[in-house]
Amino acid sequence: MIQDPLQGGTIGQQAGGSFGTEGYMPGVGDGHVFYKLPSTVRQGYAEFEVKGMTTAGMSKDKESKQGFFGMYDGRGIEEPAQYFRDFKSNFNRFAVAWNNQVEKFQCTVTTYNPSPERLDAARAVDDKRDWSKEPKMGVVAWDPNRWYQFRVEWKDKAFKLFVDGNLVWEVSGPHDYAPADHRVWLGSVPGHDVKYVNQVAGIAYRNFKLGASD
């Protein structure tokens, strides 16, 4: 569905950041590339490469989470999506992030019960989330001088993150991932303060792909 080398430009929408010789560089803050998918990918994957990731200089605050990739249901939400309500209380959210306090991935998944109320909602947010989990797991010794390949998967109510082919994070829930208006951020996640934003000045992204699983 999406193939974006991120070399000199993007087929998505650039929201801050810049393009350098290595690829897309979001810069410190909420710079990202935004993709609005033409249809919902209920069972799918996303792949991308990251270089320049380092924990040096990152906050050790308990809320400090380096955001790499995020998905959500865009019904009724104006871009750029905001953390409070838009993302935090979204019917479907998937944040791929590194928690620097515990030095592990702390990805977050929220899914919803496909009731008539949820299916017909004009705005895909509700403080009464149907199901949400954010376990901490997966240790990586970051080397800012080499590329890491990320693969994010969501299929059969299971959610996984692989780094360089190694499974580093996973969780399963009661509902499929089923946004009516499937949207993606790459380079940060709709965040607040040091949560989900990009904290690493030199980080770069390239070779983004997103598609449906077999």
N, C-alpha and C positions, 0 to 999 in steps of 0.2 A: 504493500500500500504506500509506503514511504521509503525512498532511498535518497539520502541527502549527504553528500561527501563533506559539506561544510568547508569547502575550499574556495575562498574569495566571495562567498555569498551563500544564500540559503533558499530553498524552495518554501520554507516556512516564513514566519514574520519575525524579523529581528527586533528585539525589545531591549535596547541597551547593548553594551559590550562592543566588540570589534572583531574583525577578521585579520589574523596574522598569518605568517608562513606555516604555522602548525595547524591552524584550523580556527574554530570559533572560540573567542576568549570572552567570557561573560563579564570579567572584572569583578571587583569587590561590590557586593550588593545583590540586587535581584535581577541583573541582566540575564536574558534567556532567549531562546528561540521558541516561538509558539507555533503549534500545529493544531489546526482544527480538522479532525478526520472527517472524510465524507460519509462514513458510516461507522456504526459501533463495532468494535472488535472485542467480542465477548471471550474468545479463547485466542490469546495471541502472545507475541513476544516483541521486545524492543532490544536492539543492540547498539552500542556506541563505544568509542574509545576515549579514554581520558589520560591526559599527561599533565604533569606539574602538580599533582596532588601531594600535599605535605601538611602535617599537623603543626609545623613550626609556626608560631604566632597566632594560632587559632585559640579562641576563647575556651576556657575550661568550665564555663558556666554549665549548670545542669541542663539548661535549655539549648546549649550550643549544638546545632546539628547542621553539618555541611550538606546542603541539598544538591543532588545531581539530576534527578528526573522525577517528574510528577504527572499524574493523570487525575482527571476528575470529570464530573458531569457539568457541562456548561449551561444547562437550562436556567435562564433568567440572570446570568452572571455577565457583567461587563468586564472587558479586559483593560488593564491587567487585573486578573483575579486577586482578591485580597485574602489574607490568611483567616482573619476572623469572619465567621459565617461562610463566606464563599468556599473556602477550602476545609477549614477545621470541621465544619458541620455539614459537609457535602455528603449526599447519598452514596457516592462512589468516590473514594480517594485512594491513591496509592502513591506514597512518597518514598523515594529511595534516598536515604540519607545516612551519614556517618555521625555518630555521637562521639564527640571528642572527649567528653568527661570520662566515659568508660572505655574509649578506644575500640568500639565495635560498631557495626551497622545497627541502626535503629530505624528500620523501615516501618511505615504505618499503612495499614489497609483498613478501609471502611467499605462495607457493602450493605445493601438494603433488601428488605423483604418486598418482593414485587406485588404489593397490594394495590388495589385501584387508586388509593390515595397517593401512593408514591408514583405509580405509572402515569397518572394524569397531572401531576404537580407542574405548575408553570415555573417554579424555582426549585432547584434541586438541593435545598438545604433544610435542615431541621435539627434543632439541638438534641432531639431524642434519636440518637443514632441507633440503627437496628443492630449492627454488629461492628466492632472495631478492635483491632489488636496491633500492638507495636513492640514485639519482642526485641531484645538486644542480643545479637550473636554475630559471629564472623570476624576474625582478626586478620588484618592485612598490614604488612610492614611496608608503608608507602615509600617509594623511591620516585622523587619528582622528575627524574631524568629518563623515565621510560613510560611507554604506553601501557595502560591496563584496559582489557576488554570487559565490558559489562554486558550481561544478558539478563534481562528482566522478563519473567514469564508469569502469565496468569491463565490458568486452564483448570477446568473441573473443580472449581472452588479452592484451588491451591495457588499460592503466590510464592515465587522463588526469585532469588538473585544469585547469579553466578558471576565470579570474577576470574578471568583467565581460565574458564572452564571448570572452576571449582565451586560447588554449591556452598555459599557462605551465609545464606539467610533464607528462611521459609516459614510459612504459616498457612493453615487451612481454616476455612470458615463454612458457614451454613448456606451462603448465597454465591451465585456467580457474579462476576464483575460485569455490570450491564448499564453503563451510562447511556442515556438517550442522545446526548450531545457530547461526543467523546473528544476531549481536549487534552493536550500534552504540553508540558514545559520541559525543556532541556537546558541545563546550565545552572538552574536553581529551581526552587519549588515555591509557590506562593507562601511567603513566610512573614516573620515578625522579628525585629531586632536581630539576634544571632541564630534564630531558628529557621532552618531550611534555605537561608540565603547562601550565596557563595562568599566564603571568607578568604579564599586563596587567590591572590592577585594574578599569579602566572598560570592558572589552570587553563587547559585547552581541550576542546572536543572535536572529534572528527568521525566520519563514517557512521552516521545515524541511519538505522533501518528499523522499520516497524511493520509487522505483518501478522496475518492470521496463522495460528498453529494448525497442523494437520489433524 
